[in-house]
Amino acid sequence: MTAWRPAGAHYPVAVVGGGQAGLSVSHCLRERGIEHIVLERNRVGHEWRERRWDSFCLVTPNWQCRLPGFPYRGDDPDGFMVRDEIVRYLEDYVAFFRPPLVEGVAVTGLRRSADGVFELTTGEGEFTADQVVVATGPYHTPSVPRMAERLPAGVEQIHSSRYRSPGQLPDGGVLVVGTGQSGCQIAEDLHLAGRQVHLAVGSAPRVARFYRGRDCVAWLDDMGHYARGIDEFDDAAAVRMRVNHYVTGRDGGRDIDLRAFARDGMRLYGRLTGIDGTRLEFADDLKTNLDRADAVAESIKDSIDAHIAARGVQAPDEPRYTPVWEPSEQAAPLDLETSGITSVVWSTGFTRDHRWVETPAFDGRGYPMHWRGVTSTPGLYFLGLPWQYSWGSGRFEAVGRDAEFLADHIEASRRLADVCGTLTGAPSELAAALPIG
Ligand SMILES: Cc1cc2nc3c(=O)[nH]c(=O)nc-3n(C[C@H](O)[C@H](O)[C@H](O)COP(=O)(O)OP(=O)(O)OC[C@H]3O[C@@H](n4cnc5c(N)ncnc54)[C@H](O)[C@@H]3O)c2cc1C
């Protein structure tokens, strides 16, 4: 840990957030000899430690954990670290390069003065920096639909970020709303514990865990999928908003097949559309959602087949998926009391909260306007956003690559400032020569 200088200090670079993104860019800055400070409002690993459930494990294989200078070196590269191992990986990273990290200090305000210096407000006073990397994560405020307020008072409700284990919920049935990564995995966790699960199924796609002898992630990596930059997509804005495919790394990794859960007793419904007293209403889209999720999984297999054929790769044949269950009824309302539901887990995602960043760097939806994390405000950067540049930007897979890119940019900006005076004073033709492409 570093000695936190008193208020009024000035740093060449301030990094806000000490998760994997903040630590990655810190390592890259250290390698370039650039003085900086990393401020973390909680503890390193906070998100993994405090906002994941007890049985949580990575969905991405361990070999994709490649933080700069510190790739996964354990004996299970094809496995999936469990929550405490992920926290330890980050703690070991800190021990490995000893970043200038201050824990327990939140940045509550960030402004850029007229002379181009950033002013940061913390609970311990203000300080300034020439350049700032915002690495505060992609998932800030738990998102729960307002209809939650209409649930009867006796029904316990929590957001997925507060779910820990089945035993935390009162006896009785559990309604899980949402089938992104969290919803599917929490539904499975409860199902395996013998709880009666009711699952409101959304439109998230799914991917098979293994196909033709390997993890689909390994095939997709071979196919260059994870190297594709956002600029290779015509619909970049839509790509950035894509929902993750559901699958699990639990017990060595397996598919999440909601139809199999239904066959084994889980009750599936379409999207939850309304709550009226004890009555829950659902859209009539369960069949569509299940069919679409399977179609995506099968289309990924199609592309793996094509890759295998084109490259002449030796791989075992594998039969395709056949649905093991079909919804038989039209969507019908569900009564909380007669169905015995006593709790609800809202697995409905998160919203971003960058309100403390008081610079004109955002679009109409509050999304940072950037190219590979470089914003139009000189010296202001973001790191760790989903699809910041590629699929792995918001994950362990590519946050390091994005951090290297930003560190290069920060270094070039400093050289430019040395030549031209200040970052703001940079002539536009020199600024255009910065390595942002
Ligand atoms: C349920 C779930 C499952 C996931 N599974 C995987 C997976 O299998 N594989 C994978 O690679 N990724 C996965 N991810 C995505 C990603 O790896 C994590 O979200 C990861 O935590 C992102 O790291 P980060 O450093 O960008 O952000 P965070 O881990 O969120 O770190 C940001 C840090 O900034 C701090 N902070 C925030 N605001 C301030 C402030 N104003 N001042 C100071 N500090 C601040 C926070 O305390 C936090 O420690 C998953 C995410 C979720 C939610």
The ligand as an SDF file (V2000), in Angstrom:
LIG
                    3D

 53 58  0  0  0  0  0  0  0  0999 V2000
  -22.3930  -11.8260  -12.0230 C   0  0  0  0  0  0  0  0  0  0  0  0
  -21.1510  -11.4850  -12.8050 C   0  0  0  0  0  0  0  0  0  0  0  0
  -20.3910  -12.5110  -13.3450 C   0  0  0  0  0  0  0  0  0  0  0  0
  -19.2200  -12.2230  -14.0570 C   0  0  0  0  0  0  0  0  0  0  0  0
  -18.4880  -13.2680  -14.5530 N   0  0  0  0  0  0  0  0  0  0  0  0
  -17.3540  -13.0000  -15.2230 C   0  0  0  0  0  0  0  0  0  0  0  0
  -16.5350  -14.0730  -15.7230 C   0  0  0  0  0  0  0  0  0  0  0  0
  -16.8650  -15.2450  -15.6040 O   0  0  0  0  0  0  0  0  0  0  0  0
  -15.3830  -13.7400  -16.3590 N   0  0  0  0  0  0  0  0  0  0  0  0
  -14.9840  -12.4500  -16.5220 C   0  0  0  0  0  0  0  0  0  0  0  0
  -13.8900  -12.2300  -17.0690 O   0  0  0  0  0  0  0  0  0  0  0  0
  -15.7550  -11.4280  -16.0940 N   0  0  0  0  0  0  0  0  0  0  0  0
  -16.9150  -11.6640  -15.4480 C   0  0  0  0  0  0  0  0  0  0  0  0
  -17.6810  -10.6270  -15.0010 N   0  0  0  0  0  0  0  0  0  0  0  0
  -17.3840   -9.2580  -15.4760 C   0  0  0  0  0  0  0  0  0  0  0  0
  -16.1920   -8.5330  -14.8400 C   0  0  0  0  0  0  0  0  0  0  0  0
  -15.0220   -9.3090  -14.8380 O   0  0  0  0  0  0  0  0  0  0  0  0
  -16.4820   -8.0360  -13.4460 C   0  0  0  0  0  0  0  0  0  0  0  0
  -17.6190   -7.2020  -13.4920 O   0  0  0  0  0  0  0  0  0  0  0  0
  -15.3060   -7.2670  -12.8460 C   0  0  0  0  0  0  0  0  0  0  0  0
  -15.6110   -7.0240  -11.4980 O   0  0  0  0  0  0  0  0  0  0  0  0
  -14.9900   -5.9450  -13.5690 C   0  0  0  0  0  0  0  0  0  0  0  0
  -13.7500   -5.4310  -13.0720 O   0  0  0  0  0  0  0  0  0  0  0  0
  -13.4870   -3.8490  -13.0140 P   0  0  0  0  0  0  0  0  0  0  0  0
  -12.1730   -3.6260  -12.3690 O   0  0  0  0  0  0  0  0  0  0  0  0
  -13.7230   -3.2600  -14.3510 O   0  0  0  0  0  0  0  0  0  0  0  0
  -14.6480   -3.3270  -12.0940 O   0  0  0  0  0  0  0  0  0  0  0  0
  -14.9800   -3.6660  -10.5810 P   0  0  0  0  0  0  0  0  0  0  0  0
  -14.5710   -5.0320  -10.2210 O   0  0  0  0  0  0  0  0  0  0  0  0
  -16.3990   -3.2790  -10.4000 O   0  0  0  0  0  0  0  0  0  0  0  0
  -14.0220   -2.6830   -9.7870 O   0  0  0  0  0  0  0  0  0  0  0  0
  -14.2610   -1.3100   -9.7200 C   0  0  0  0  0  0  0  0  0  0  0  0
  -13.7810   -0.8400   -8.3830 C   0  0  0  0  0  0  0  0  0  0  0  0
  -13.9440    0.5700   -8.3300 O   0  0  0  0  0  0  0  0  0  0  0  0
  -14.3330    0.9310   -7.0240 C   0  0  0  0  0  0  0  0  0  0  0  0
  -14.9950    2.2190   -7.1390 N   0  0  0  0  0  0  0  0  0  0  0  0
  -16.1860    2.4640   -7.7380 C   0  0  0  0  0  0  0  0  0  0  0  0
  -16.4680    3.7750   -7.6840 N   0  0  0  0  0  0  0  0  0  0  0  0
  -15.4410    4.3620   -7.0480 C   0  0  0  0  0  0  0  0  0  0  0  0
  -15.1320    5.7130   -6.7000 C   0  0  0  0  0  0  0  0  0  0  0  0
  -15.9680    6.6940   -7.0250 N   0  0  0  0  0  0  0  0  0  0  0  0
  -13.9830    5.9690   -6.0280 N   0  0  0  0  0  0  0  0  0  0  0  0
  -13.1080    4.9600   -5.7330 C   0  0  0  0  0  0  0  0  0  0  0  0
  -13.3490    3.6740   -6.0400 N   0  0  0  0  0  0  0  0  0  0  0  0
  -14.4950    3.3790   -6.6960 C   0  0  0  0  0  0  0  0  0  0  0  0
  -15.2210   -0.2140   -6.5660 C   0  0  0  0  0  0  0  0  0  0  0  0
  -15.2370   -0.3150   -5.1490 O   0  0  0  0  0  0  0  0  0  0  0  0
  -14.5640   -1.4270   -7.2290 C   0  0  0  0  0  0  0  0  0  0  0  0
  -13.6810   -2.1070   -6.3690 O   0  0  0  0  0  0  0  0  0  0  0  0
  -18.8380  -10.8770  -14.2670 C   0  0  0  0  0  0  0  0  0  0  0  0
  -19.6180   -9.8430  -13.7320 C   0  0  0  0  0  0  0  0  0  0  0  0
  -20.7560  -10.1430  -13.0080 C   0  0  0  0  0  0  0  0  0  0  0  0
  -21.5860   -9.0150  -12.4430 C   0  0  0  0  0  0  0  0  0  0  0  0
  1  2  1  0
  2  3  1  0
  2 52  2  0
  3  4  2  0
  4  5  1  0
  4 50  1  0
  5  6  2  0
  6  7  1  0
  6 13  1  0
  7  8  2  0
  7  9  1  0
  9 10  1  0
 10 11  2  0
 10 12  1  0
 12 13  2  0
 13 14  1  0
 14 15  1  0
 14 50  1  0
 15 16  1  0
 16 17  1  0
 16 18  1  0
 18 19  1  0
 18 20  1  0
 20 21  1  0
 20 22  1  0
 22 23  1  0
 23 24  1  0
 24 25  2  0
 24 26  1  0
 24 27  1  0
 27 28  1  0
 28 29  2  0
 28 30  1  0
 28 31  1  0
 31 32  1  0
 32 33  1  0
 33 34  1  0
 33 48  1  0
 34 35  1  0
 35 36  1  0
 35 46  1  0
 36 37  1  0
 36 45  1  0
 37 38  2  0
 38 39  1  0
 39 40  1  0
 39 45  2  0
 40 41  1  0
 40 42  2  0
 42 43  1  0
 43 44  2  0
 44 45  1  0
 46 47  1  0
 46 48  1  0
 48 49  1  0
 50 51  2  0
 51 52  1  0
 52 53  1  0
M  END
$$$$
